[in-house]
Amino acid sequence: MRRASALAAALSLAALLTGCTQEKPESAPATRSPAQAAWYDSTPEERESHCDAYRSHDPQHPVTIPPHQSDQTDEEFADDFYEVLKKEC
């Protein structure tokens, strides 16, 4: 009986150690939101123009929201794009 419980404990420990040493699958890269994708799809000149307009807060020269393809409404996309500008500019 003692031999059986010692064997069971050894097998349990071996199984536990095997589980701890297994490689974990790599996590999938984070996906970009449509607003982030629009930012990164913009040219450097367009990005600079977006940042200049964002920083100036001038109603005469508003931020031009780039075209996008997403399930979001235009208003939701614009809000998300402003969040990207906050972070990037």
Secondary structure, 3 states (H helix, E strand, C coil): CHHHHHHHHHHHHHHHHHHHHCCCCCCCCCCCCHHHHHHHHCCHHHHHHHHHHHHHCCCCCCCCCCCCCCCCCHHHHHHHHHHHHHHHC
